[in-house]
Amino acid sequence: MAKALAQKRESLSQVAYDQIKAMILQKELIPGQFINESQLQEMLCLGRTPVREAILALAQDNLVTVHPRRGIEITRPTPKDIHDIFEIRSLLEPTIRQCFTMVDPQWAMDMRALLLQHEDDSAGNSAETAAPLIELDNRFHLELVDTLRNQYATNLMRSLVDYLNLIRVTAWRPIRYRASNREHIDILNAILEQDLEKSCRLLSDHIHLSYQEAINTMMHSSF
């Protein structure tokens, strides 16, 4: 009985976590906004315990900050946050150069075909239109890092995804998605041509351009 209750509580906590995270990444909860547990309980129709446990988990993922007596603040990425996360990416991802020859050509062709299907897509203000492009962006980078066959690199990259998504939905202009998609295609073309130097350079340039876009947009944003 006790085990069943614990499993139910864990399940409800996961539901609360997933729903609150979705509201953050869909900008239903705005970066810098304060909200309290009671409001979240009412919004989610859930009790105090699962909502509290979800908040603690979200705080560990840096998606919210809990301020005693003030409430729960939805994380607003700072220039330092953006710099730090892209610095890690710039150190990690171009090291894949040593494994570019190990990339499965079929995967590269399939991924390129998928990217080409979305070549003319643009992300509007709606999170619904951005979500598929964000998911595709994540898939490209995560699966590319997987070619390192290094579980620590894979785990590190996966640990960055949620915060990267937060940056994307708060500090990227919609037009950047189309350019980013084209850059992914160019990288895959270079890999398929077995041009390792070009692949590495294009990937490094892509990360730098994404960083510059995020910083510039955030600095001129009023969100």
Protein Blocks (a to p, Z undefined) as FASTA:
>chain_A
ZZmmmmmmmmmmmmmmmmmmmmmmnomacghiacdfklmmmmnopafklmmmmmmmmmmn
opaccdehkbpcdddddfklmmmmmmmmmmmmmmmmmmmmmpcfklmmmmmmmmmmmmmg
ccdfblklmmmmmmmmmmmmmmmmmmnopaklmmmmmmmmmmmmmmmmmmccfklmmmmm
mmmmmmmmmmmnopaklmmmmmmmmmmmmmmmmmmmmmmpcZZ
